[in-house]
Amino acid sequence: MEDDELQAIRAARMAELRGGGGSSASSGGASGSSGFSGPQGASNGGSGGKNQEEQQAQQEEMKRQMLSRILDTEARERLSRIGLVKPQKARQITDLLIRMAQSGQIRGKIKEEQLIDLLDQVDQANAAESGAGKITFTRKKTVQDDDDSDFDL
């Protein structure tokens, strides 16, 4: 019974976050989706949007549960901090971790050090792809010769 209540609370919270956080985006998305679903009618498009939101919420919940099984607490905290600063990178790492777990490449929980190594590997792969991840500074060399400073001879 507690699981049902917990899921109801989570679903309500997800609906609240989606409704309050992106009200202008959701109204824009609703008009765009009604444009795609034109022949189906307004009632089908509206319920389809709710079902889609519920599916996305379920997928997010499944991802969160999977990550809690895969990651150590410190690693989860680090990933959440990365998500605050770079959400795209956190999504990329999350998807990679889930794929690795589903394919059986992960045995046991990943510690923070292992997550850092994985982040470094992803950074190196992205830098190799784009080629623009590295900044090189070239400084002018200044050479002071004693011969130039002897003007009074």
C-alpha positions as a Markdown table, in Angstrom:
| # | Residue | x | y | z |
|---|---|---|---|---|
| 1 | Met | 0.0 | 0.0 | 0.0 |
| 2 | Glu | 2.9 | 2.4 | 0.7 |
| 3 | Asp | 4.2 | 1.7 | -2.8 |
| 4 | Asp | 0.9 | 2.9 | -4.4 |
| 5 | Glu | 0.9 | 6.0 | -2.2 |
| 6 | Leu | 4.6 | 6.7 | -3.0 |
| 7 | Gln | 3.9 | 6.3 | -6.8 |
| 8 | Ala | 0.9 | 8.5 | -6.5 |
| 9 | Ile | 3.0 | 11.2 | -4.8 |
| 10 | Arg | 5.7 | 10.9 | -7.4 |
| 11 | Ala | 3.3 | 11.1 | -10.3 |
| 12 | Ala | 1.7 | 14.2 | -8.7 |
| 13 | Arg | 5.1 | 15.8 | -8.2 |
| 14 | Met | 6.1 | 15.1 | -11.8 |
| 15 | Ala | 2.9 | 16.5 | -13.1 |
| 16 | Glu | 3.4 | 19.6 | -10.9 |
| 17 | Leu | 7.0 | 20.0 | -12.1 |
| 18 | Arg | 6.0 | 19.6 | -15.7 |
| 19 | Gly | 3.0 | 21.9 | -15.4 |
| 20 | Gly | 4.7 | 24.7 | -13.3 |
| 21 | Gly | 8.2 | 24.6 | -14.8 |
| 22 | Gly | 7.3 | 24.9 | -18.4 |
| 23 | Ser | 3.9 | 26.4 | -18.7 |
| 24 | Ser | 4.8 | 28.5 | -21.8 |
| 25 | Ala | 6.7 | 25.6 | -23.3 |
| 26 | Ser | 3.9 | 23.2 | -22.7 |
| 27 | Ser | 1.4 | 25.5 | -24.3 |
| 28 | Gly | 3.7 | 25.9 | -27.3 |
| 29 | Gly | 4.2 | 22.2 | -27.4 |
| 30 | Ala | 0.4 | 21.5 | -27.2 |
| 31 | Ser | -0.3 | 23.8 | -30.2 |
| 32 | Gly | 2.5 | 22.0 | -32.1 |
| 33 | Ser | 1.2 | 18.6 | -31.2 |
| 34 | Ser | -2.4 | 19.5 | -32.1 |
| 35 | Gly | -1.1 | 20.6 | -35.5 |
| 36 | Phe | 0.3 | 17.2 | -36.0 |
| 37 | Ser | -2.8 | 15.4 | -34.8 |
| 38 | Gly | -5.3 | 17.5 | -36.7 |
| 39 | Pro | -7.5 | 14.8 | -38.2 |
| 40 | Gln | -7.7 | 12.8 | -34.9 |
| 41 | Gly | -9.6 | 15.5 | -33.0 |
| 42 | Ala | -8.8 | 17.6 | -30.0 |
| 43 | Ser | -9.9 | 15.0 | -27.4 |
| 44 | Asn | -7.5 | 12.3 | -28.7 |
| 45 | Gly | -4.6 | 14.8 | -29.0 |
| 46 | Gly | -5.1 | 15.9 | -25.4 |
| 47 | Ser | -5.2 | 12.4 | -23.9 |
| 48 | Gly | -2.3 | 11.4 | -26.1 |
| 49 | Gly | -0.3 | 14.3 | -24.6 |
| 50 | Lys | -1.1 | 13.2 | -21.1 |
| 51 | Asn | -0.2 | 9.6 | -21.9 |
| 52 | Gln | 3.1 | 10.8 | -23.4 |
| 53 | Glu | 3.8 | 12.8 | -20.3 |
| 54 | Glu | 3.1 | 9.8 | -18.1 |
| 55 | Gln | 5.3 | 7.6 | -20.2 |
| 56 | Gln | 8.1 | 10.2 | -20.0 |
| 57 | Ala | 7.7 | 10.4 | -16.2 |
| 58 | Gln | 7.8 | 6.6 | -16.0 |
| 59 | Gln | 10.9 | 6.5 | -18.1 |
| 60 | Glu | 12.6 | 9.1 | -15.9 |
| 61 | Glu | 11.6 | 7.1 | -12.8 |
| 62 | Met | 13.0 | 3.9 | -14.3 |
| 63 | Lys | 16.3 | 5.7 | -15.1 |
| 64 | Arg | 16.5 | 7.1 | -11.6 |
| 65 | Gln | 15.9 | 3.6 | -10.1 |
| 66 | Met | 18.5 | 2.1 | -12.5 |
| 67 | Leu | 21.0 | 4.7 | -11.5 |
| 68 | Ser | 20.4 | 4.1 | -7.8 |
| 69 | Arg | 21.2 | 0.4 | -8.4 |
| 70 | Ile | 24.3 | 1.2 | -10.6 |
| 71 | Leu | 25.9 | 4.1 | -8.8 |
| 72 | Asp | 27.4 | 4.6 | -5.3 |
| 73 | Thr | 25.9 | 7.5 | -3.3 |
| 74 | Glu | 29.0 | 9.7 | -3.9 |
| 75 | Ala | 28.9 | 9.0 | -7.6 |
| 76 | Arg | 25.2 | 9.8 | -7.7 |
| 77 | Glu | 25.8 | 13.1 | -6.0 |
| 78 | Arg | 28.5 | 14.0 | -8.4 |
| 79 | Leu | 26.3 | 13.1 | -11.4 |
| 80 | Ser | 23.5 | 15.3 | -10.0 |
| 81 | Arg | 26.0 | 18.2 | -9.5 |
| 82 | Ile | 27.1 | 17.8 | -13.0 |
| 83 | Gly | 23.5 | 17.8 | -14.1 |
| 84 | Leu | 23.0 | 21.2 | -12.4 |
| 85 | Val | 25.9 | 22.7 | -14.4 |
| 86 | Lys | 25.8 | 20.7 | -17.6 |
| 87 | Pro | 22.5 | 18.9 | -18.1 |
| 88 | Gln | 23.4 | 17.7 | -21.6 |
| 89 | Lys | 26.6 | 16.0 | -20.3 |
| 90 | Ala | 24.7 | 14.5 | -17.4 |
| 91 | Arg | 22.1 | 13.0 | -19.7 |
| 92 | Gln | 24.8 | 11.7 | -22.0 |
| 93 | Ile | 26.6 | 10.0 | -19.0 |
| 94 | Thr | 23.3 | 8.7 | -17.6 |
| 95 | Asp | 22.4 | 7.1 | -21.0 |
| 96 | Leu | 25.8 | 5.6 | -21.3 |
| 97 | Leu | 25.7 | 4.1 | -17.8 |
| 98 | Ile | 22.2 | 2.6 | -18.5 |
| 99 | Arg | 23.4 | 1.1 | -21.8 |
| 100 | Met | 26.4 | -0.3 | -20.1 |
| 101 | Ala | 24.3 | -1.9 | -17.3 |
| 102 | Gln | 21.8 | -3.3 | -19.8 |
| 103 | Ser | 24.6 | -4.9 | -21.8 |
| 104 | Gly | 26.2 | -6.4 | -18.7 |
| 105 | Gln | 29.4 | -4.4 | -18.8 |
| 106 | Ile | 28.8 | -3.1 | -15.2 |
| 107 | Arg | 29.2 | -5.5 | -12.3 |
| 108 | Gly | 28.6 | -4.0 | -8.9 |
| 109 | Lys | 28.2 | -0.4 | -8.0 |
| 110 | Ile | 30.3 | 2.3 | -9.7 |
| 111 | Lys | 32.3 | 4.4 | -7.3 |
| 112 | Glu | 33.0 | 8.1 | -7.7 |
| 113 | Glu | 36.5 | 7.5 | -8.9 |
| 114 | Gln | 35.2 | 5.2 | -11.7 |
| 115 | Leu | 32.6 | 7.8 | -12.6 |
| 116 | Ile | 35.4 | 10.4 | -12.9 |
| 117 | Asp | 37.4 | 8.0 | -15.2 |
| 118 | Leu | 34.3 | 7.6 | -17.3 |
| 119 | Leu | 33.8 | 11.3 | -17.5 |
| 120 | Asp | 37.4 | 11.8 | -18.6 |
| 121 | Gln | 36.9 | 9.1 | -21.3 |
| 122 | Val | 33.8 | 10.8 | -22.6 |
| 123 | Asp | 35.5 | 14.2 | -22.6 |
| 124 | Gln | 38.4 | 12.8 | -24.6 |
| 125 | Ala | 36.1 | 11.1 | -27.0 |
| 126 | Asn | 34.1 | 14.4 | -27.5 |
| 127 | Ala | 37.3 | 16.4 | -27.9 |
| 128 | Ala | 38.6 | 14.0 | -30.5 |
| 129 | Glu | 35.2 | 14.3 | -32.4 |
| 130 | Ser | 35.0 | 18.0 | -32.4 |
| 131 | Gly | 38.6 | 18.9 | -32.3 |
| 132 | Ala | 37.8 | 22.3 | -30.7 |
| 133 | Gly | 38.0 | 21.3 | -27.1 |
| 134 | Lys | 41.6 | 22.3 | -26.6 |
| 135 | Ile | 42.9 | 25.8 | -26.2 |
| 136 | Thr | 46.6 | 26.5 | -26.7 |
| 137 | Phe | 48.3 | 29.6 | -25.6 |
| 138 | Thr | 51.5 | 30.8 | -27.4 |
| 139 | Arg | 53.4 | 33.4 | -25.6 |
| 140 | Lys | 56.0 | 35.7 | -27.0 |
| 141 | Lys | 59.5 | 35.0 | -25.8 |
| 142 | Thr | 61.3 | 38.0 | -24.5 |
| 143 | Val | 65.1 | 37.7 | -24.5 |
| 144 | Gln | 67.1 | 40.3 | -22.7 |
| 145 | Asp | 70.6 | 40.6 | -23.8 |
| 146 | Asp | 73.2 | 42.5 | -21.9 |
| 147 | Asp | 74.7 | 43.8 | -25.1 |
| 148 | Asp | 71.5 | 45.9 | -25.9 |
| 149 | Ser | 71.5 | 47.6 | -22.5 |
| 150 | Asp | 75.1 | 49.0 | -22.9 |
| 151 | Phe | 74.3 | 52.2 | -24.8 |
| 152 | Asp | 76.7 | 54.5 | -22.9 |
| 153 | Leu | 80.0 | 52.8 | -24.0 |
